[in-house]
């Protein structure tokens, strides 16, 4: 290995290790909430799209 490559690797290994440990330390107990209902103004009318006025 060249000196430049060794220097790059020696700086990269601690970063990758820290990111790996941070990812493993994360909790996976996230419970998503339901999306809010859309307002009536944005709903379809009888299966057809509501036409916008110019």
N, C-alpha and C positions, 0 to 999 in steps of 0.2 A: 504494500500500500504506500501511496505517496503521503507526504506530510500534510498536504492540503486536504486529502480525502480523510485522513485520520482525524484532523481537527474538526472537519464537518461532522463526522460520525460521533465524535466525543461530545459535540454540542447537541446532536439530534437525539441520542439515546435517552438522556434525562427528560427531554420534552415528551417523547413518546411514552416513557414510563409514567410520567405524571398524568398524561391524558388517559392512559389505560387505567390507572388507579382511580382517577376521578370518575370515569365511566362506570367502574365496578362499584363505586360507593353510592351511586345514585339509587334512589328508591323507585320501585315500579308499582306503587300503590295509587296511581293516578286514575280517578274515575271521571270520565267526561260527562258534561251536562248536556241536556237536550238543547237544540237550537230554538230560539224564540219563533213564534208563529208569525207568518208574513201578514202585513196589514191587508185589509180587504181591497184597498186601491190597487194592489199589485197582484191580485188573484185573477184567474181566468174566468170568463163569463160563459156558462153553458158549454164548456169544452172548447171554446174559441178564445182567441186572444182579444183583449180589449183594444180597440183602435184609439190611438192618441189623436187629439184634436190639434190641427196645425196652429 
